[in-house]
Amino acid sequence: MDYRPLGRTDLKVSAICLGTMTWGKQNTEAEAHEQMDYALSQGVNFWDTAELYPVIPEAETQGRTEQYIGTWFKSRGQRDKVILASKIAGGGTAWIRGGAPVTAAGLKQALDDSLRRLQTDYIDLYQIHWPQRQGTAFGGHWKLAPAMQDAAPHRDKILEILQALQDAVKAGKIRHAGVSNETAWGTMQYLRLAEKHGLPRIASIQNEYSLLDRIFEPELAEIAAFEQVGLLAWSPLGGGMVSGKYLDGARPAGARWTVMGARYSHRDTPQANAAIKAYLALAKTHGLDLCQMALAFVTGRPFTTATIIGATTMAQLQSDIAAGALRLPDAVIAGIEKIRRDYPMPY
């Protein structure tokens, strides 16, 4: 397993990060524990969760994923072997603090609730799940945010969040901070304000990135590389679409898109289907498993700190972790770049 610095911190995280959002919805507690056991045995020391999980988010299941991790910590006694990341939800989720945006008081409450569910005294990387303004994630890049003239309120909100994160660091409840689903402007505001006011410097940015979604390039990629705020790539298989199992409208029983319905509908476009068929042909030409090729591509990018995998079966988990050792030949990279030119923004 390859280990990489987490930003400018003293932590070294595995290049493959164990994603957890299916635990409590598609996976049982026993299955979650089995995944954690196997991942750790393979050198995966970096796990990512969120107070929102599992997905699809529902009031009845909210926090269950963290609870499963907490019972694993309690039963295995190996908290010190894991670099744990979690996230505070932003505004808009009615059953989480009334749908309120992130505030200093709300962050303290959310963190305490997560620590209780996780049965731990600290979280290694605490992330803001999405910006406190209209963002570009989840298909939002197709529309411009309204009321973009006045940046001051947004800077004030970021400063408030950084100050709350500083309080959490001083209290020993978190070690480092990160952002998620952020833009280039927002990321630079976090960095600039932290430097100006002596507040925690963000160590990472968790955004979508895959063969199908390369919106992270070039601006955010340059920030990630030059400012050492590495990418934690979520949905590196396009929500499972890269595998080809959803091609031409297919919906296998029990699969993520079948279970979660409209949540992934913005990805299901004619251009995306055509791109996947091209990637399937490229992988076949070079004798590669397409999912492993896709994961290896993301992990091999110079701005990537870790690729977040998510699996509902042990076979998927084993294959995804094995992809961490794969290095793609130049001919494969060239083929990927050609397909990208043909389908630059398929969804």
C-alpha positions as CSV (number, residue, x, y, z in Angstrom):
1,M,0.0,0.0,0.0
2,D,1.2,3.5,-0.9
3,Y,1.1,6.1,1.9
4,R,1.0,9.8,1.3
5,P,1.2,12.9,3.4
6,L,-2.2,14.4,4.4
7,G,-1.6,18.0,3.4
8,R,1.1,19.6,5.5
9,T,0.3,17.5,8.6
10,D,2.4,14.8,10.0
11,L,-0.1,12.1,9.1
12,K,0.5,9.5,6.3
13,V,-2.7,8.1,4.9
14,S,-3.2,5.1,2.5
15,A,-3.7,6.0,-1.1
16,I,-6.9,4.0,-0.9
17,C,-9.5,5.4,1.5
18,L,-12.3,3.2,2.8
19,G,-15.7,4.9,2.1
20,T,-18.6,4.0,4.3
21,M,-21.8,5.7,3.1
22,T,-23.6,2.4,2.3
23,W,-23.2,1.1,5.8
24,G,-26.6,1.2,7.5
25,K,-28.5,1.2,4.2
26,Q,-27.1,-1.3,1.8
27,N,-24.8,-3.0,4.3
28,T,-25.5,-4.4,7.7
29,E,-23.4,-3.8,10.8
30,A,-21.8,-7.2,10.5
31,E,-20.9,-6.5,6.9
32,A,-19.5,-3.1,7.8
33,H,-17.3,-4.7,10.4
34,E,-16.1,-7.3,7.9
35,Q,-15.1,-4.5,5.5
36,M,-13.2,-2.7,8.2
37,D,-11.4,-5.9,9.3
38,Y,-10.3,-6.6,5.7
39,A,-9.4,-3.1,4.8
40,L,-7.1,-2.7,7.8
41,S,-5.5,-6.1,7.1
42,Q,-4.6,-4.8,3.6
43,G,-3.0,-1.6,4.9
44,V,-5.9,0.7,4.4
45,N,-5.5,3.0,7.4
46,F,-7.7,5.9,6.2
47,W,-11.5,5.8,6.6
48,D,-14.0,8.4,5.6
49,T,-17.5,8.9,7.0
50,A,-20.0,11.7,7.8
51,E,-22.8,12.5,10.2
52,L,-25.2,12.5,7.3
53,Y,-24.6,8.8,6.4
54,P,-25.9,6.4,5.3
55,V,-27.0,7.5,1.8
56,I,-29.8,7.9,0.8
57,P,-30.0,10.4,3.7
58,E,-33.1,9.8,5.9
59,A,-34.0,10.9,9.4
60,E,-34.5,7.4,10.6
61,T,-31.0,6.2,9.6
62,Q,-28.9,9.4,10.1
63,G,-25.8,8.6,12.1
64,R,-26.0,4.9,11.7
65,T,-22.8,4.6,9.7
66,E,-20.8,6.4,12.5
67,Q,-22.4,4.1,15.0
68,Y,-21.2,1.0,13.1
69,I,-17.7,2.4,13.1
70,G,-18.0,3.1,16.8
71,T,-19.0,-0.5,17.6
72,W,-16.0,-1.7,15.6
73,F,-13.7,0.5,17.5
74,K,-15.1,-0.8,20.8
75,S,-15.0,-4.4,19.8
76,R,-11.6,-4.4,18.1
77,G,-9.6,-1.9,20.2
78,Q,-7.7,-0.6,17.2
79,R,-8.7,3.0,17.1
80,D,-5.0,4.0,17.0
81,K,-4.5,2.1,13.8
82,V,-7.0,4.2,11.9
83,I,-6.9,7.7,10.5
84,L,-10.5,8.7,10.7
85,A,-12.2,11.4,8.7
86,S,-15.8,12.6,9.2
87,K,-17.9,15.5,8.0
88,I,-20.4,18.0,9.4
89,A,-23.5,18.5,7.2
90,G,-24.2,21.9,5.8
91,G,-27.6,23.6,5.7
92,G,-30.6,22.1,4.1
93,T,-31.1,18.7,5.8
94,A,-34.2,19.3,7.9
95,W,-33.6,16.6,10.4
96,I,-30.0,17.6,11.2
97,R,-30.1,20.7,13.5
98,G,-33.3,21.9,11.8
99,G,-31.6,22.3,8.5
100,A,-29.5,25.2,9.7
101,P,-26.3,26.2,8.1
102,V,-23.0,25.5,9.9
103,T,-22.4,27.8,12.8
104,A,-19.9,27.7,15.6
105,A,-22.5,26.3,18.1
106,G,-23.8,23.8,15.5
107,L,-20.3,22.6,14.7
108,K,-19.6,21.9,18.4
109,Q,-22.9,20.0,18.8
110,A,-22.3,18.0,15.6
111,L,-18.8,17.1,16.6
112,D,-19.8,16.0,20.1
113,D,-22.6,13.9,18.6
114,S,-20.2,12.2,16.1
115,L,-17.7,11.5,18.8
116,R,-20.4,9.8,20.8
117,R,-21.6,7.7,18.0
118,L,-18.0,6.8,16.9
119,Q,-17.0,5.9,20.5
120,T,-13.8,7.9,20.2
121,D,-12.3,11.0,21.8
122,Y,-11.0,12.5,18.6
123,I,-11.4,12.7,14.8
124,D,-8.3,13.0,12.7
125,L,-9.8,14.9,9.9
126,Y,-13.0,16.9,10.3
127,Q,-14.5,18.2,7.1
128,I,-17.2,20.7,6.0
129,H,-19.4,18.5,3.9
130,W,-20.4,21.2,1.4
131,P,-20.1,25.0,1.1
132,Q,-22.5,27.3,3.0
133,R,-23.4,28.8,-0.4
134,Q,-24.6,27.4,-3.6
135,G,-21.9,25.0,-4.8
136,T,-21.0,23.1,-8.0
137,A,-21.2,19.5,-6.7
138,F,-24.0,17.0,-7.6
139,G,-24.5,18.5,-11.1
140,G,-24.5,22.1,-9.8
141,H,-21.8,23.1,-12.3
142,W,-24.4,23.5,-15.0
143,K,-25.9,26.6,-13.3
144,L,-24.3,29.8,-12.0
145,A,-24.9,30.6,-8.4
146,P,-27.3,33.6,-7.8
147,A,-26.3,36.8,-6.0
148,M,-22.5,36.5,-6.6
149,Q,-21.7,40.2,-6.2
150,D,-21.0,40.4,-2.4
151,A,-18.3,38.1,-1.1
152,A,-18.1,39.5,2.4
153,P,-20.9,37.3,4.0
154,H,-19.2,34.2,2.5
155,R,-15.8,35.2,3.9
156,D,-17.4,35.9,7.3
157,K,-19.0,32.4,7.3
158,I,-15.7,30.7,6.4
159,L,-13.9,32.7,9.2
160,E,-16.6,31.6,11.7
161,I,-16.1,28.0,10.7
162,L,-12.3,28.2,11.0
163,Q,-12.6,29.7,14.4
164,A,-14.9,26.9,15.5
165,L,-12.5,24.4,14.1
166,Q,-9.7,26.0,16.1
167,D,-11.7,25.6,19.3
168,A,-12.2,21.9,18.4
169,V,-8.4,21.5,17.9
170,K,-7.7,23.2,21.2
171,A,-10.2,20.9,22.9
172,G,-8.4,17.9,21.5
173,K,-11.5,16.7,19.6
174,I,-10.1,17.0,16.1
175,R,-6.5,16.9,14.8
176,H,-7.0,18.5,11.4
177,A,-9.6,20.2,9.2
178,G,-10.7,19.8,5.6
179,V,-13.3,20.8,3.1
180,S,-15.5,18.9,0.8
181,N,-17.4,19.8,-2.5
182,E,-15.6,23.1,-2.5
183,T,-14.7,25.4,-5.3
184,A,-11.3,27.0,-6.2
185,W,-12.5,30.3,-4.7
186,G,-13.7,28.8,-1.5
187,T,-10.6,26.7,-1.0
188,M,-8.4,29.8,-1.4
189,Q,-10.5,31.7,1.1
190,Y,-10.0,29.0,3.7
191,L,-6.3,29.1,3.1
192,R,-6.0,32.8,3.1
193,L,-8.1,33.4,6.2
194,A,-6.4,30.6,8.1
195,E,-3.0,32.2,7.4
196,K,-4.2,35.7,8.2
197,H,-5.8,34.8,11.5
198,G,-3.6,31.9,12.7
199,L,-6.3,29.4,12.3
200,P,-6.2,25.7,11.2
201,R,-5.0,25.2,7.7
202,I,-7.1,22.8,5.7
203,A,-5.3,19.6,4.8
204,S,-7.5,18.3,2.0
205,I,-10.4,18.8,-0.3
206,Q,-12.9,16.0,-0.9
207,N,-14.5,16.4,-4.3
208,E,-15.9,14.2,-7.0
209,Y,-13.3,13.0,-9.5
210,S,-13.4,10.1,-12.0
211,L,-12.9,9.3,-15.6
212,L,-16.3,10.8,-16.2
213,D,-16.0,13.8,-14.0
214,R,-12.8,15.8,-14.3
215,I,-14.1,19.2,-13.3
216,F,-11.5,19.3,-10.6
217,E,-9.0,20.2,-13.3
218,P,-7.3,22.5,-13.9
219,E,-7.8,25.2,-11.2
220,L,-8.5,23.0,-8.2
221,A,-5.9,20.5,-9.3
222,E,-3.3,23.2,-9.3
223,I,-4.3,24.4,-5.8
224,A,-4.3,20.8,-4.5
225,A,-0.8,20.3,-5.8
226,F,0.9,23.6,-5.1
227,E,-0.8,24.3,-1.8
228,Q,-0.6,20.7,-0.5
229,V,-4.3,20.5,-0.1
230,G,-4.6,17.1,-1.7
231,L,-7.7,15.6,-3.3
232,L,-9.7,13.0,-1.6
233,A,-11.6,11.7,-4.6
234,W,-15.1,10.6,-4.0
235,S,-17.2,8.7,-6.5
236,P,-14.1,7.6,-8.5
237,L,-16.3,5.1,-10.3
238,G,-19.1,7.6,-11.0
239,G,-21.4,6.1,-8.5
240,G,-20.7,2.7,-10.0
241,M,-21.5,3.9,-13.5
242,V,-18.0,3.3,-14.8
243,S,-18.4,-0.4,-14.3
244,G,-20.9,-0.5,-17.1
245,K,-23.7,-2.1,-15.1
246,Y,-26.1,0.8,-15.7
247,L,-25.5,1.0,-19.4
248,D,-28.5,1.8,-21.6
249,G,-30.8,2.0,-18.7
250,A,-30.0,-1.3,-16.9
251,R,-30.8,-1.3,-13.2
252,P,-29.6,-4.5,-11.5
253,A,-31.4,-5.7,-8.4
254,G,-29.9,-4.3,-5.2
255,A,-27.4,-2.0,-7.0
256,R,-26.9,1.5,-5.8
257,W,-28.8,3.3,-8.6
258,T,-31.6,0.8,-8.3
259,V,-31.9,1.5,-4.6
260,M,-31.3,5.2,-4.7
261,G,-33.2,6.1,-7.8
262,A,-33.1,9.8,-8.9
263,R,-30.1,10.6,-6.8
264,Y,-27.8,9.6,-9.7
265,S,-30.1,10.5,-12.6
266,H,-28.0,13.5,-13.6
267,R,-25.1,11.1,-14.5
268,D,-27.3,9.0,-16.8
269,T,-26.8,10.8,-20.1
270,P,-26.2,9.5,-23.7
271,Q,-22.7,11.1,-23.6
272,A,-21.8,9.3,-20.4
273,N,-23.0,5.9,-21.8
274,A,-21.0,6.4,-24.9
275,A,-17.9,7.4,-22.9
276,I,-18.2,4.2,-20.7
277,K,-18.4,2.0,-23.8
278,A,-15.2,3.7,-25.1
279,Y,-13.5,3.1,-21.7
280,L,-14.7,-0.5,-21.7
281,A,-13.1,-1.1,-25.1
282,L,-9.8,0.6,-24.0
283,A,-9.6,-1.6,-20.9
284,K,-10.3,-4.7,-22.9
285,T,-7.6,-3.8,-25.4
286,H,-5.0,-3.7,-22.6
287,G,-6.4,-6.7,-20.6
288,L,-7.5,-4.6,-17.7
289,D,-10.5,-4.6,-15.4
290,L,-12.3,-1.4,-16.1
291,C,-13.0,-0.5,-12.5
292,Q,-9.4,-1.1,-11.5
293,M,-8.2,0.9,-14.4
294,A,-10.5,3.8,-13.4
295,L,-9.4,3.7,-9.8
296,A,-5.7,3.5,-10.7
297,F,-6.1,6.5,-13.0
298,V,-7.6,8.6,-10.1
299,T,-5.0,7.4,-7.6
300,G,-2.2,8.1,-10.0
301,R,-3.0,11.8,-10.5
302,P,-0.3,14.1,-9.1
303,F,-2.8,16.1,-7.0
304,T,-4.6,13.0,-5.4
305,T,-3.9,12.2,-1.8
306,A,-6.4,9.3,-1.6
307,T,-9.1,7.6,-3.7
308,I,-12.3,6.9,-1.7
309,I,-13.7,3.5,-2.5
310,G,-17.1,2.3,-1.6
311,A,-18.3,-1.4,-1.9
312,T,-21.4,-3.3,-1.0
313,T,-19.8,-6.7,-1.4
314,M,-16.5,-8.2,-0.3
315,A,-15.6,-9.1,-3.8
316,Q,-15.9,-5.4,-4.8
317,L,-13.9,-4.3,-1.8
318,Q,-11.1,-6.7,-2.6
319,S,-10.9,-5.7,-6.2
320,D,-11.0,-2.0,-5.3
321,I,-8.2,-2.3,-2.8
322,A,-6.1,-4.3,-5.2
323,A,-6.4,-1.5,-7.7
324,G,-4.2,0.6,-5.3
325,A,-1.1,-1.4,-6.6
326,L,-1.9,-0.9,-10.3
327,R,0.2,1.5,-12.3
328,L,-1.2,2.3,-15.8
329,P,1.1,2.1,-18.8
330,D,1.6,5.3,-20.9
331,A,-0.5,3.8,-23.7
332,V,-3.5,3.4,-21.4
333,I,-3.1,7.0,-20.2
334,A,-3.0,8.2,-23.8
335,G,-6.1,6.3,-24.6
336,I,-7.9,7.8,-21.6
337,E,-6.9,11.3,-22.7
338,K,-8.2,10.7,-26.2
339,I,-11.6,9.5,-24.9
340,R,-11.7,12.5,-22.6
341,R,-11.4,14.8,-25.6
342,D,-14.3,13.1,-27.2
343,Y,-16.4,13.2,-24.1
344,P,-15.0,16.1,-22.0
345,M,-18.1,16.7,-19.7
346,P,-20.5,13.8,-20.2
347,Y,-22.8,14.7,-17.2
